[in-house]
Amino acid sequence: MADRRNRRVAVFGAGYIGLVTGACLAELGHRVVVRDIDPEKVRVLQGGDVPIYEPGLGDMITRNKERLTFTLDLDEALAEAEVAYVCVDTPPSVSGDADLSKVWSVVRSLAAAPHLHTVVMKSTVPVGTGVRARAALDEAGLTATGYASNPEFTAEGRAVNDFMNPDRIVIGADEPATAVLIAELHSGIDAPVVTMDVRSAEMVKLASNALLATKISFANEIATLCENTGADAMEVLGAVGLDHRLGPHFLRPGIGWGGSCFPKDSEALRQLASNTGFHPPLLSAVIDVNNIQKRRAIQKLKDVLGDLAGREIVLLGMAFKPGTDDMREAPSAVLASRLQAEGASVRCWDPLARPSAAEPWLSARRYASPEEALDGADAAVVVTEWAQLRDVDWGRVAQLMRRPVLFDGRNLLDPAEMRELGFTYMSVGRP
């Protein structure tokens, strides 16, 4: 029997999930080949660099360079592979359903590897995808190859830690031997292993993210109510979170959620429900609250400044959360677009973000420091709660700005202190 800590694994996709999965499996002792179809990405990885920012990932890849390689070549990836992980992205299609074209491209390519023991779906896919994948594998002659759903629960900015120290390892497999193999791949990780059927495992990921998004939208709705009644949302939600039945996580009001998972997975779950003839009213409201929350920031600025045409507005933070360079579904993009539509000029600062070479960022001016961006500005919005913003000399900034107006979309700063420094200071859910 093969050493359960020395399996040969092929990982398809060198994005956030594929790179973290490949590096962590190598860290656990397996020999891993990560295959991607992007020549530049593979070239960078082969040169020892990492094309994304994720704390600890670069060090882990370097540490395991004898067991972890990167390639464009399909045959090289599959040559001795026992297990193939599918880690490609599944963006929304025009219809709102997940675009599985990359998933099916990988599955079809596996026909060249009848020796595979198991195919593992790590990509987030609609419930029922496993049935289609199983049929596709059978049609390709891989009837003896197992199939499993092994959803990821990693948060960007702490993905390596989340993989190595998870709350649970979920394995969906219809054959016990397949579930055992996937569990053995994770040998060395101290976490409960939860096994179930494939459909249920596919649903776990969507349901988990939808519930987390629900908590954030609930916090934001309570924050709006607190603003209207004079209560302090931070005090209210802090006390609510002390209830052991609820917990404090994700009960913090802000400017809205974004990223690669919450928006996509919430919409995917809503679309999945619609495809079955069911309209999910709670989930729809969760999504609507989040969409409104981003636009409320614009209205708060208009309440103070009036017409925004010709105003210089600074977005402090562009990435969807601190600790990452990811701009996918970032609230900053909505804010920048709306501000430009109102006729404002947008300035921005972020230490890591990698915006696309498209609007609204083509028309926005990016600065190397918050102070440079704020010099001469009419107002600013804290969009991402970067720790660096706490270290800004706000007293000096108040003198540099044309009008010291600040909407703190993450409740990062102290209201009394900011007002004492001369700011017209607004936040989320605080009087």
C-alpha positions as CSV (number, residue, x, y, z in Angstrom):
1,M,0.0,0.0,0.0
2,A,1.3,3.5,-0.9
3,D,2.6,5.7,1.9
4,R,-0.4,7.9,2.8
5,R,2.0,10.8,3.3
6,N,3.7,10.4,-0.1
7,R,1.0,10.5,-2.7
8,R,1.5,11.9,-6.1
9,V,-1.0,14.7,-6.7
10,A,-1.9,16.8,-9.7
11,V,-3.5,20.2,-9.0
12,F,-5.3,21.9,-11.9
13,G,-5.4,25.7,-11.5
14,A,-2.7,28.0,-10.0
15,G,-5.1,30.6,-8.5
16,Y,-5.6,31.3,-4.8
17,I,-7.1,27.9,-4.1
18,G,-4.9,25.9,-6.4
19,L,-1.7,27.4,-5.1
20,V,-2.7,27.1,-1.5
21,T,-3.9,23.5,-2.0
22,G,-0.7,22.5,-3.8
23,A,1.6,24.1,-1.4
24,C,-0.1,22.7,1.7
25,L,-0.3,19.2,0.3
26,A,3.4,19.4,-0.4
27,E,3.9,20.6,3.2
28,L,2.1,17.4,4.3
29,G,4.6,15.3,2.4
30,H,3.0,14.7,-0.9
31,R,4.6,15.2,-4.3
32,V,2.6,17.8,-6.1
33,V,2.5,19.1,-9.7
34,V,0.4,22.3,-10.2
35,R,-0.7,22.8,-13.8
36,D,-2.0,26.0,-15.3
37,I,-2.7,27.2,-18.8
38,D,-1.4,30.7,-18.2
39,P,2.3,30.8,-19.5
40,E,3.2,33.9,-17.6
41,K,1.8,32.6,-14.3
42,V,3.7,29.3,-14.7
43,R,6.9,31.2,-15.6
44,V,6.7,33.3,-12.5
45,L,6.1,30.3,-10.3
46,Q,8.9,28.3,-11.9
47,G,11.2,31.3,-11.2
48,G,10.5,31.1,-7.5
49,D,8.0,34.0,-7.2
50,V,4.3,33.9,-6.4
51,P,1.9,35.9,-8.6
52,I,-0.5,36.6,-5.7
53,Y,-0.1,38.0,-2.2
54,E,-1.0,35.5,0.5
55,P,0.9,35.5,3.8
56,G,3.1,32.5,4.3
57,L,2.4,31.0,0.9
58,G,5.8,32.0,-0.7
59,D,7.8,30.6,2.2
60,M,5.8,27.4,2.0
61,I,6.4,27.0,-1.7
62,T,10.1,27.6,-1.3
63,R,10.4,25.2,1.6
64,N,8.8,22.4,-0.4
65,K,10.4,23.1,-3.8
66,E,11.7,19.5,-4.0
67,R,8.1,18.2,-3.8
68,L,6.3,21.0,-5.6
69,T,6.6,21.8,-9.3
70,F,4.7,23.9,-11.8
71,T,4.0,23.2,-15.4
72,L,2.0,24.0,-18.5
73,D,2.2,20.5,-19.7
74,L,-0.8,18.2,-19.2
75,D,1.1,15.0,-19.6
76,E,3.7,16.1,-17.0
77,A,1.0,16.9,-14.5
78,L,-0.7,13.5,-15.0
79,A,2.3,11.3,-15.6
80,E,2.3,9.6,-12.2
81,A,-0.6,11.2,-10.5
82,E,-2.8,9.2,-8.2
83,V,-5.1,12.1,-7.3
84,A,-6.2,15.1,-9.4
85,Y,-7.5,18.2,-7.7
86,V,-9.8,20.5,-9.8
87,C,-9.1,24.1,-8.5
88,V,-10.2,26.3,-11.4
89,D,-12.4,29.3,-11.0
90,T,-16.2,29.2,-11.6
91,P,-17.3,32.8,-12.3
92,P,-21.0,33.7,-12.8
93,S,-22.2,33.3,-16.4
94,V,-24.6,35.6,-18.2
95,S,-27.5,33.7,-16.8
96,G,-26.3,33.9,-13.3
97,D,-25.3,30.3,-13.1
98,A,-21.7,29.2,-12.4
99,D,-19.6,29.1,-15.5
100,L,-18.2,25.6,-15.4
101,S,-16.3,25.7,-18.7
102,K,-12.9,25.4,-17.0
103,V,-14.1,22.6,-14.8
104,W,-15.3,20.5,-17.8
105,S,-12.1,21.3,-19.7
106,V,-10.1,19.8,-16.8
107,V,-12.4,16.8,-16.5
108,R,-12.2,16.0,-20.2
109,S,-8.4,16.2,-20.1
110,L,-8.3,13.5,-17.5
111,A,-9.2,10.9,-20.1
112,A,-5.4,10.7,-20.6
113,A,-4.9,9.3,-17.1
114,P,-6.8,6.1,-16.6
115,H,-4.4,5.3,-13.8
116,L,-5.9,8.0,-11.5
117,H,-7.3,6.7,-8.3
118,T,-9.5,9.8,-7.5
119,V,-10.6,13.1,-8.9
120,V,-11.3,15.7,-6.3
121,M,-13.5,18.8,-6.9
122,K,-12.1,21.8,-4.9
123,S,-13.7,24.4,-7.1
124,T,-17.0,25.8,-5.8
125,V,-19.7,24.3,-8.0
126,P,-23.5,24.0,-8.1
127,V,-25.2,21.1,-6.3
128,G,-25.5,18.3,-8.8
129,T,-22.2,19.0,-10.6
130,G,-20.7,15.8,-9.2
131,V,-23.3,13.7,-10.9
132,R,-22.4,15.2,-14.2
133,A,-18.7,14.9,-13.5
134,R,-19.1,11.2,-12.6
135,A,-20.9,10.6,-15.9
136,A,-18.1,12.5,-17.8
137,L,-15.4,10.4,-16.1
138,D,-17.2,7.2,-17.0
139,E,-17.7,8.3,-20.6
140,A,-13.9,9.0,-20.7
141,G,-13.2,5.5,-19.6
142,L,-12.3,6.3,-16.0
143,T,-14.9,4.0,-14.5
144,A,-12.5,2.8,-11.8
145,T,-11.5,6.3,-10.8
146,G,-13.2,7.6,-7.7
147,Y,-14.8,11.1,-7.4
148,A,-15.0,13.4,-4.4
149,S,-16.1,16.8,-3.4
150,N,-13.7,18.5,-1.0
151,P,-14.9,22.1,-0.6
152,E,-12.4,24.7,0.6
153,F,-13.1,27.0,3.6
154,T,-10.0,29.3,3.3
155,A,-10.2,33.1,3.8
156,E,-7.8,35.2,1.7
157,G,-5.2,36.7,3.9
158,R,-5.1,33.6,6.1
159,A,-5.6,30.8,3.6
160,V,-2.5,28.8,4.5
161,N,-3.4,28.8,8.1
162,D,-7.0,27.9,7.3
163,F,-5.9,24.9,5.2
164,M,-3.5,23.6,7.8
165,N,-5.7,24.4,10.8
166,P,-9.3,24.0,9.6
167,D,-12.5,23.9,11.6
168,R,-13.4,20.7,9.7
169,I,-12.5,18.8,6.6
170,V,-15.6,18.0,4.5
171,I,-15.4,15.1,2.1
172,G,-18.3,14.2,-0.2
173,A,-17.9,10.7,-1.8
174,D,-20.2,8.0,-2.8
175,E,-17.6,5.3,-2.3
176,P,-16.1,4.7,1.2
177,A,-12.7,3.9,-0.2
178,T,-12.6,7.3,-2.0
179,A,-13.4,9.1,1.3
180,V,-10.7,7.2,3.1
181,L,-8.1,8.2,0.5
182,I,-9.0,11.9,0.7
183,A,-8.9,11.8,4.5
184,E,-5.4,10.2,4.3
185,L,-4.2,13.0,2.1
186,H,-4.9,15.3,5.0
187,S,-3.0,13.1,7.5
188,G,-1.1,15.5,9.8
189,I,-3.9,18.0,10.1
190,D,-5.7,17.9,13.4
191,A,-9.4,18.5,12.5
192,P,-12.6,16.6,12.4
193,V,-13.3,14.8,9.1
194,V,-16.9,15.0,8.1
195,T,-17.9,12.6,5.4
196,M,-21.2,12.7,3.4
197,D,-22.6,12.2,-0.1
198,V,-21.3,14.4,-2.9
199,R,-24.4,16.6,-3.3
200,S,-24.4,17.5,0.4
201,A,-20.7,18.4,0.3
202,E,-21.4,20.7,-2.6
203,M,-24.1,22.4,-0.7
204,V,-22.0,22.9,2.5
205,K,-19.7,25.4,0.9
206,L,-22.5,27.5,-0.6
207,A,-24.6,27.3,2.7
208,S,-21.6,28.3,4.8
209,N,-20.7,31.4,2.8
210,A,-24.4,32.4,2.6
211,L,-24.8,32.2,6.4
212,L,-21.6,34.3,6.9
213,A,-22.9,36.9,4.4
214,T,-26.2,36.9,6.2
215,K,-24.6,37.8,9.5
216,I,-22.8,40.7,7.9
217,S,-25.9,42.0,6.2
218,F,-27.8,41.6,9.4
219,A,-25.1,43.7,11.2
220,N,-25.4,46.4,8.6
221,E,-29.2,46.5,8.8
222,I,-29.0,46.8,12.6
223,A,-26.4,49.5,12.1
224,T,-28.8,51.5,9.9
225,L,-31.5,51.2,12.5
226,C,-29.1,52.3,15.2
227,E,-28.3,55.4,13.2
228,N,-32.0,56.2,13.0
229,T,-32.6,55.7,16.7
230,G,-29.4,57.1,18.2
231,A,-28.1,53.7,19.4
232,D,-24.4,52.6,18.9
233,A,-24.2,49.6,16.6
234,M,-20.7,48.7,17.9
235,E,-22.0,48.5,21.5
236,V,-25.2,46.7,20.4
237,L,-23.6,44.1,18.2
238,G,-20.7,43.6,20.6
239,A,-23.1,42.6,23.3
240,V,-25.2,40.5,20.9
241,G,-22.0,38.6,20.0
242,L,-21.3,37.6,23.6
243,D,-24.3,35.3,23.4
244,H,-22.7,31.8,23.1
245,R,-25.5,30.8,20.7
246,L,-24.5,33.5,18.3
247,G,-20.8,34.4,18.6
248,P,-19.1,37.6,17.7
249,H,-17.8,36.6,14.3
250,F,-19.1,38.6,11.2
251,L,-21.3,40.8,13.4
252,R,-19.4,44.0,12.5
253,P,-21.1,46.6,10.4
254,G,-19.3,48.1,7.5
255,I,-19.4,49.2,3.9
256,G,-20.5,45.8,2.6
257,W,-18.9,42.4,1.7
258,G,-17.0,41.6,-1.4
259,G,-14.3,39.2,-2.6
260,S,-14.3,36.1,-4.7
261,C,-16.6,34.0,-2.5
262,F,-19.4,35.8,-0.7
263,P,-20.9,37.6,-3.7
264,K,-20.4,34.7,-6.1
265,D,-21.6,32.0,-3.8
266,S,-24.6,33.9,-2.5
267,E,-25.7,34.6,-6.1
268,A,-25.0,31.0,-7.1
269,L,-27.2,29.7,-4.2
270,R,-30.0,32.1,-5.1
271,Q,-29.7,31.0,-8.8
272,L,-29.7,27.4,-7.8
273,A,-32.9,28.0,-5.8
274,S,-34.5,29.8,-8.7
275,N,-33.6,26.9,-11.0
276,T,-35.6,24.6,-8.8
277,G,-38.6,26.9,-8.8
278,F,-38.0,28.4,-5.3
279,H,-37.5,32.1,-4.6
280,P,-35.3,32.4,-1.4
281,P,-36.6,35.6,0.2
282,L,-34.1,35.6,3.0
283,L,-31.0,35.1,0.8
284,S,-32.4,37.7,-1.7
285,A,-32.7,40.2,1.1
286,V,-29.2,39.5,2.3
287,I,-27.8,40.3,-1.2
288,D,-30.0,43.4,-1.5
289,V,-28.9,44.8,1.9
290,N,-25.2,44.4,0.8
291,N,-25.8,46.1,-2.5
292,I,-27.5,49.1,-0.8
293,Q,-24.8,49.4,1.9
294,K,-22.1,50.3,-0.6
295,R,-24.3,53.1,-2.1
296,R,-25.2,54.5,1.3
297,A,-21.6,55.8,1.6
298,I,-22.2,58.0,-1.5
299,Q,-25.4,59.4,0.0
300,K,-23.6,60.2,3.3
301,L,-21.0,62.3,1.4
302,K,-23.8,64.1,-0.5
303,D,-25.5,64.9,2.7
304,V,-22.4,66.9,3.8
305,L,-20.9,68.1,0.5
306,G,-24.1,68.5,-1.6
307,D,-23.4,68.0,-5.3
308,L,-20.3,65.8,-5.8
309,A,-19.5,67.2,-9.3
310,G,-15.9,68.5,-9.3
311,R,-15.1,67.1,-5.8
312,E,-11.9,65.3,-5.1
313,I,-12.8,62.1,-3.1
314,V,-10.2,59.7,-1.7
315,L,-10.9,56.0,-1.3
316,L,-8.6,54.7,1.4
317,G,-8.3,51.0,0.6
318,M,-9.1,49.2,-2.7
319,A,-8.7,45.5,-2.0
320,F,-11.9,43.8,-0.7
321,K,-10.2,43.1,2.7
322,P,-6.9,43.8,4.3
323,G,-4.1,41.3,4.0
324,T,-4.8,40.6,0.3
325,D,-4.3,42.2,-3.1
326,D,-7.5,40.7,-4.4
327,M,-9.9,43.2,-6.1
328,R,-12.6,40.7,-7.1
329,E,-16.0,42.2,-6.2
330,A,-14.3,44.8,-4.1
331,P,-16.7,47.5,-2.7
332,S,-14.2,50.1,-3.8
333,A,-15.0,49.5,-7.4
334,V,-18.7,50.2,-6.8
335,L,-17.8,53.4,-4.9
336,A,-15.4,54.6,-7.5
337,S,-17.9,54.0,-10.3
338,R,-20.7,55.8,-8.4
339,L,-18.5,58.7,-7.5
340,Q,-17.4,59.1,-11.1
341,A,-21.0,58.9,-12.2
342,E,-21.7,61.8,-9.8
343,G,-18.9,63.8,-11.5
344,A,-16.3,63.5,-8.7
345,S,-12.6,62.8,-9.3
346,V,-11.4,59.7,-7.5
347,R,-8.1,59.3,-5.8
348,C,-7.1,56.0,-4.1
349,W,-4.6,54.4,-1.9
350,D,-3.9,50.7,-1.1
351,P,-0.6,49.0,-0.2
352,L,-1.3,45.8,-2.1
353,A,-4.3,46.0,-4.4
354,R,-3.9,45.0,-8.1
355,P,-6.8,46.7,-9.9
356,S,-7.6,45.8,-13.5
357,A,-6.5,48.0,-16.3
358,A,-10.2,49.1,-16.9
359,E,-12.7,51.5,-15.5
360,P,-13.2,52.8,-13.0
361,W,-9.5,52.5,-12.2
362,L,-8.3,54.0,-15.5
363,S,-9.8,57.3,-14.5
364,A,-8.7,57.1,-10.8
365,R,-5.4,58.4,-9.5
366,R,-3.5,56.2,-7.2
367,Y,-1.1,57.5,-4.6
368,A,1.8,55.9,-2.7
369,S,0.6,57.0,0.8
370,P,-2.7,58.0,2.4
371,E,-1.3,61.5,3.2
372,E,-0.4,62.1,-0.5
373,A,-3.9,61.0,-1.6
374,L,-5.6,63.2,1.0
375,D,-3.7,66.4,0.3
376,G,-6.2,68.9,-1.1
377,A,-9.1,66.4,-1.1
378,D,-12.7,67.3,-0.3
379,A,-13.6,64.1,1.5
380,A,-12.4,60.5,2.1
381,V,-13.9,57.1,2.6
382,V,-12.2,54.3,4.6
383,V,-13.0,51.4,2.4
384,T,-10.6,48.7,3.6
385,E,-9.5,48.5,7.3
386,W,-5.8,48.5,6.7
387,A,-3.9,48.9,10.0
388,Q,-1.7,51.6,8.4
389,L,-4.6,54.0,8.5
390,R,-4.5,54.0,12.3
391,D,-1.0,55.4,12.1
392,V,-1.8,58.3,9.9
393,D,-1.2,61.7,11.5
394,W,-4.9,62.7,11.1
395,G,-4.3,66.1,12.8
396,R,-1.9,67.0,10.0
397,V,-4.2,65.5,7.4
398,A,-7.1,67.7,8.6
399,Q,-5.0,70.7,7.7
400,L,-4.0,69.3,4.3
401,M,-7.5,68.5,3.1
402,R,-9.6,71.1,1.4
403,R,-12.5,70.0,3.6
404,P,-11.8,67.5,6.4
405,V,-14.8,65.2,5.7
406,L,-14.3,61.5,6.4
407,F,-16.7,58.6,6.1
408,D,-15.3,55.7,8.0
409,G,-16.8,52.7,6.3
410,R,-15.1,50.2,8.6
411,N,-15.5,52.0,12.0
412,L,-11.7,51.9,12.2
413,L,-11.1,55.2,13.9
414,D,-12.3,56.9,17.1
415,P,-15.2,59.2,16.5
416,A,-14.6,61.6,19.4
417,E,-10.9,61.9,18.5
418,M,-11.5,62.5,14.8
419,R,-14.1,65.2,15.6
420,E,-11.7,66.9,18.0
421,L,-9.1,67.0,15.2
422,G,-11.6,69.0,13.1
423,F,-13.1,66.3,11.0
424,T,-16.7,66.1,9.9
425,Y,-16.7,62.4,10.8
426,M,-19.3,59.8,9.8
427,S,-19.3,56.0,10.4
428,V,-21.5,53.0,10.2
429,G,-24.2,52.6,13.0
430,R,-22.5,55.0,15.4
431,P,-24.2,58.2,16.5
